[in-house]
Amino acid sequence: MQYRECLDIVRELGLRFRYYKSIESLFELDQWSALPAEGAAYRQQTAAFIGEQKNALYRGDDARRAADFLAGVPLSDIEDDIARGLVRTFLFRHRNAVRTPQDTLRQYNLMRADCMRAWNEARAAQDYRIFMPWLDRAFALKAEIARAIDPDAPVFDTLVGMTDEGLSVAEVSAQFDKLKAGIGALLAKLSKARAPEAAPIPDSDPGQMAAFAQRLARELGYRPERGGFNDRVVHGFTSFMGPRDARVSTYRSGSYNLIFTCLHEAGHAMYSSSSSQPVIDAGLWGGIEGGFHEASARFFENMIGHSLAYWQFYYPQLQQELPLFRGIPLDQFYALTHRVQPTLRRISSDEVTYSLHAILRFELERDYFAGLLTAGDMAEAWNDKYESYLGIRPQNDTEGVLQDMHWAGDYIGYFQSYALGNIYDGQILAAMQRDLPDMPARLAQGDVGCIAAWMDEHIWQYGCCYTAGEMVRRLTGGGLDAQPFLDYLDQTYSAVYGLT
């Protein structure tokens, strides 16, 4: 077998793999927005079948022969970025597919509908004990799969690496410790200052708020010919249907927080649907999974959508479109959106404390797979960490360990991505400010297109040709570093709290 023949096989398998992924995205959108309760069991069987067919692509003879050949080709010897990305992702998927025990995978996939049902039932009853045996089973099956994929690596390293390729638990933990220390120091500093006064803003008409929020997303660069909005879900998410098809789902609400949800999901959607045509042809569209995709979303939500310069242009328009805001000056609105106040809910937490929500979940998973916690310990350990990190304690299991659907919905080993997204954002912002030193002035004049243009040039067009680590080195010349994000938080919130 020759290198070019291998590359053709790899490219064709990658395209077929993405077809299956698109089907799975359609299933996910339907599951969270329209699937009737009694249809869930059959849908899970169908989804399990699709997952088996997707993985089977990499267990065939052509895949085996290509893997045998390419295992002897150092990635550093492949000069073309797209070809190198193709080979890297192929070898990653092939390893996982051939080593994953198919019976175990099928057990896990078939259990997921029952796992989600038990989670919903437990939430309604505020009783973690209903969900606990299902969580224990889900974690056990995931551990079995991880040990089969890489018997020489710790289980949690393998699970984290399946979401955030190339990162070790030790590297993530080190940066999270740095992040925790920096956030703790900032919280201590802010606690000595007087919080900016801002009365809560009541809800507006949901239809008017949705129309305004969606318009902001479009003006940032989310193109209607590449997606759309629906408001039939509880939590916002984006479905990656195809290289030019990324659809945003949000909840229906008149709260101004809907604006930030739409900007967040638009960040996901623009990244997913902005790959260059050569990258699309190679099947590498969609962006780097895990923390780096979260970075794109949170960048538009926070670094842009929460910035004073952005609202200097858009706040008069908000006041014009939604009369409720006409009696609220910009400085009061800005202060309210930057008020730091620990909360039990991750999705409604402020920008400073948000990372702590993700970090404590990551640490619970890490300690479970290290044998330091059991499923029976999880609820109490969750509450203890909230009290330690945020100074508040959940009053029931629904506020606590049952808060997120991730463990019931096959997002085990994912929580680190949310805090990693913040870390990457600090590094992206520093790189962008280097290239666009007049960015605040441009935003204040309504030139929001410069942000998407920069992201497209430096990040989006490359899809998943690179790992997150490789992309960070391209942008900064260095590795993962929490300090730029901490600097951003300190500068922003010190100014809001009058400490500068």
N, C-alpha and C positions, 0 to 999 in steps of 0.2 A: 504494500500500500504506500502511495506517495502522499506528501504533505497536502497538495492541492485536492486530491481525492478525499482526504480526511476532512479538509475544510468544507468541502461541499456537503459531506454527510452531516457535519456538525451544524452547518447553516440550515439544512432542511429539517433536522430534528428540532432545532431551536424554533423555527417557524411553527411547526406542529405543536410544540410545547405551548407557545403563546396562544394558539387557537383554543387549546383546552383551558388555559388561564382565563381567556375571555369568557368562555362558558361559565366558569366558576364565578366570575365577576357578575354575570347576569343572575346566577343563582343567589349570590349574596344580596344584590339589590332587591330581588324579589322576596327573599327571606325576611328582610327588615322592613319592607314597605307594603307587601301585598299578600304574602303567603298565608293561607288560612291555617288555623291551629291543627286541624285534622289532616292537613296535607304535609305536615312536617316530616313524618316518618318516611313516607315514600320519597320525598325530596332528598332526605339524607341518604337513602339507598342509592338514588340516582347520582348524587354528588360523590358518594364513595366509589361508584363505578367509574365516573369520569376521572377521579383522582387516580384510580388504578391504571386506566388507559394512559394517562399523562405520564406516570412513572414508568410504565412498560416501554415507552419510547426509548428509554436509556438502558434497557436490559436486553435489547436485541443484538443480533450478531454484528450488524454494521456498527452499532455504538461500541460494542466490545472491541472490535478491531481498531476503530478510531482511537479509543481510549488507550489501548496498548501502544499504539504508535506515538500519540501525543504525550504520553507520560514521559517519554524520553526527550521531549523538546522543551528546553527551558523557556519560560514565558519571556524572560529578558532578551531572548534571541529573536523574538517576533517583533519586528519594527512597526508594523501597521497597527494602530490603536484598535481598530474594529476587529481585526483578526485576533489580536491578543485577547480582547474582551470575549470574543466567541469561544476561544479555546478555554479560557479561565472558567466561564460560566458552564460550558459543557462538562469539564472535568468535575466541577462542583456538583452539578446535577447528577452526573453518572455515578459518582461515589455514593451519593445519598440514595439513589434509586436501587443500585445493585446490593447495597449493604442493608437496606431497610427490610426487616422481616415482613413479608407481605401479609401473613396471618395477623401479626400484631397491628399493622397499619389498618387492616380491615376492621379489626376489633375496635380500634380507636375511632375510626370514621363512623362506624355504625352506632357507637356509644354517644356521639356528639349530640344527637337530638334529645336523648334522655338526659344528658348532662345539662343542656340548656333548659329543658323542662324543669329539672330539679332546682336549678338556680332561680328561675322565675318563682317557683313555688316557695322556696326558702326566703326570697325577698318579701313576698307577700306576707309570710308568717313571721318575718324578722327573726328567723331561726336558722343559723348556719348549720346546725346538726343535720338538717334535711339535705343540704348540699355536700357536706363533708365527705361521705363515702365516695361520691362521684368525683370530687376533686382529687381524692387520694388515688382513685383508679386512673384518672386522666394523667396525673403526674407520673404514676408508676409505668403506664404504657409509653409515655414520652421518654422516660428514662431508659426503658428497654430499647427503644428505637435509637436513642443517642448512643448508648453503649455499643450497639451493633454497628453504627456508622463509624465510630472511632473508639475502639476499646481502650486505647492508650491515653485518651483525654478525659478530664473530668466531665461528667454529664452536662453540667450547666455551661461549660465552655462550648460544647457542641451545640446546645440549644441556642445560646446567644449568637454563635457564629452562623447559624442558619438564618437569623434575621439580620444581623449586622456583620456581614462577612469580613473576616480579617481581624476582628477585635477579640481580645481575650478578656475574661472576667477580671483578671488582675489589672489590666490597663483601664478598663471601665471603672473598677472600684477605686483606683488611685485618683482618677479625675473627679469621680463623684465625691470622694473625701475632700478634695480641694474645693469643689463646688459647695458642699455642705458648710465648710469652714468659712468661706467667703460670704455666703448668704447669711450665716449666723452672725458674722461681724456686722453686716449691713443692717440686719434686723435690730441688733443691739443699738446701732447708731440711730436708726429711725425711731426707736422707742423713746429716745431722749428728746425728740423733736415733737412739735405739735402737729398732729395730722391735719392736712388741709381740710377745711370745712366744706362739705358738699352734701346737700340733702339728696336722698334717693330720688331717682327720676321714675315716675310711673310709666306704665306701658302705653304705647301708642296703638293705633289700629294695626293689626297684624298684616293686612294686605298692603298698607302704605309702607310699613317698615320693611317688608320683604321686597317690595319694588325698589326702594332706595338702596337696600343692601346689595341686591343683585346688580343694580346699575353700577355701584362702586366696584364690584368684582369685574364687571365687563370693562370698565374704564381702566382698570389696572392691567387688563390684557386677556381676561378669560373670554374666549371667542364663542359666540352662540352657535356658530356652525360646527364647533367641536364639542358641544355639550349643552347642558341645560340644568334646570333646578326642579326639584320636587320638595315638598314639605310634609312628607308622610312618615317621618321616622322620629325616634326619641332623641337620638344623638346624631350629630352631623357626621357624614363620611362621604368619600368620593369613590366612585366605581370606575375602574380602568378597563373599559370595554375593548378599546382598540387604539392604534397609534394616533388617531385623530378623533377619539371618542372617549371623553372623560366626564362623567355626570355627577353633579353635586346633589346630595340629599341633606336636607336640614329639617329641623322641627318648625312648627308654626308658632310664632310668637310676636308680640308687639314690643318686646324688650330691645333696647339698643344693643344688647349683647349679640343679637342676631347678625349685626353688621360684622362683628369680629369672627363669628362662625363662618359667614359667607367668604370673608377674605381668607380665612384659614383654608377652607376647602378649595377655594379658587387657586391657592398656592399649590396644593396637591395636583389639581386638574391641569394647570398650565405646565407644570413640570412633566406630567405624564404624557401630554399631547403635543410637546414641542420638540421632539427628537428630530434630527436631520433625516433627510430621505435615505442616505446610505445606512444610517443606523437603523431605520425602520426596515429597510430591505434585509438587514442582517438579523432581524428579530430581537434587537437589543433596545427597543424603545421602552419608554415608561419611567426611567429614572432609577437611581440607586435605592434599593429597598431599605427599610428600617429608619434609623436615625436621620439619614441625610434627606429622605423624603419628608420626614417630619420637619426638618429644618426649612425646607422651601415653604411649607404651609405656615409655620410659626413666624417666619420672616415677614410674610405679608400681613399676618394677624397682628404682630407686635412691633417689629422694627419699623414697619411702614404704617400700619393701621392704628397704632397707638401713639404715633409721633405727633408732636405739636405742629410741625411744619405741614403735615398732611391735613390736619384739621383747620389750620389757618385758611386753607383753600376751600375745604369741603363743609366746614361747619355752617357758614351762611346758607349753603344749599340745603343742609339738613334742617335748618330753621325754616327755610322757605317751604320745604316739602312736608314737614311734620310740625304743625303749629305749636305743639306742646313745648318744643325747644326754644321758642322765641323769647320766652321769659328767663331763659337760663343762659348766662354769659359763657363764652368759650372757656375762660379760666376755671369756672366751676365744673363744666363738663370734663375738662382735661384732668382736673384734680380728682373727680369721682372715678374716672377710668384708671387712675394710678394710685388709688387708695390701697394701702397694704394692710390686709387683715386676714390672718389665718382662718381657714375654713375647712370643714370636713370633706368637702366635695372637690375632687381634682379638677373637673371640667369647669368649675366656676371659680377656681382659685386665682389670685392675682399673679402678676408676672414674676414677682420676686419669690414667692413661696411655691410656685407651681412645680419646680424641679424637685422639691422635697417629696411631693406626692409620688412622683415617678421613682425616685431613688429608694424610698422605703419599700415599695413594692418589689423592685429589683432585689433588694437585700433579703426580703422574705423568701423569694424564689431561690436565691443563692444559698441561703441557710437551709432551706428545705432539702435541696439536692446535695448539700454537703452533709446531711444527716444530723443537723443541729436542731431542726424543727420537724414535727410531724403534722399531718393534717389536723389532728386534734389540738395542736398548739396554735394554729394559724390565727384564729380570731383574737385571742388574747395578745399574741405577739403584734398583730396589726394595731390594736388599741394602744399597746405600750409604746410603739414607735410614733404614733400620732401625738401622744402626750409628750414624748421626749423631743420630737423634732418641731412640732407646731404648737405645743402647749394646750392642746384641746384633746378631748377623749370622746370617741363615739358612744352614744347612749344605747345603741342597739346594733344588731348585726347588719341591717340594711344600710345604715350609715357607715358601717365599717367594712368588714371583709367581703360583704356581698355587693359592695358599691359598683364594681366594674364587671362587665360581662366577659372580659378577656379570657379568664381561665376556663369558662364554660364554652367559649367560642373559638378555641384552638389558637389563642394568642399567648401561649406559654413560652417564656423567654423573649417577650416583646417589650416589656415596660421600660427597659433601659433606653429604648429608642426615643421616648418623649423628652427625657432630660438630655440625651445626646443631641437631639435637634436644637436645643437651646445653646449647647456648647458650640456646635457647628455654626449657628447663627452669629455668635460673637465673632467668629473667624471670618465668616462671609461678609459681615458688616465692615470689619476692618479692611478687607480687600476692596470692597466696593467704595468706601470712603477714600481709599488711596487713589482709585481711578476716577471717582466723581466727587472731588472735594467741595463742589458747590451743590451737592445733592439736597440739603435742607432748603436752600433758596429756590431750587427748581421745583421741589414738592410744594412749597408755599405758593408757587405760581401755577400749580396744577399740572406740571410736567411729570405725571406719574409714569408715563411710558418709558422713561429712561431706566426705571428699575427693572421692568421685564426685559428690556433690551439687553441690559447688562447680564441678567441671569441667563438669558438665552445664549449669549455669546460665550459665557464662561462656564455654564453648568448644564442647562437644559438640553442643548442640542446633542450632547454626548450620550444621552440615555443612561444605560448601565454598562457602558464600555469600561468604566473604572470602578474600583471599590471606593468607599467613602474615604479611606486613608489616602488612596492615590489622588482623589480629587482635592482633598485638603492640602496635600503637598503641592499640587499644581497651583492652588490659589495663594498659598502662604509661604511655601518653601519649608514648612515644618509639619509636625504631627498634631494629633489631637491635643487641645489645650483649652482648659476652662477659663483662663485668665481674661481673654478679650470679652467674654460674656459677663464676667464679674465686673470688669471695668465699665461696660455699658450700663449695667444695673446701677452701679454706684453713681455714675455721672447723671443718669436720668432721674433717679429717685432722690438723690441729694438735692438736685435742683427743685423738684416738686415739693420737697419738705423744707425748702429754704435753708439748706445746710451748705450752700456754696456761695 
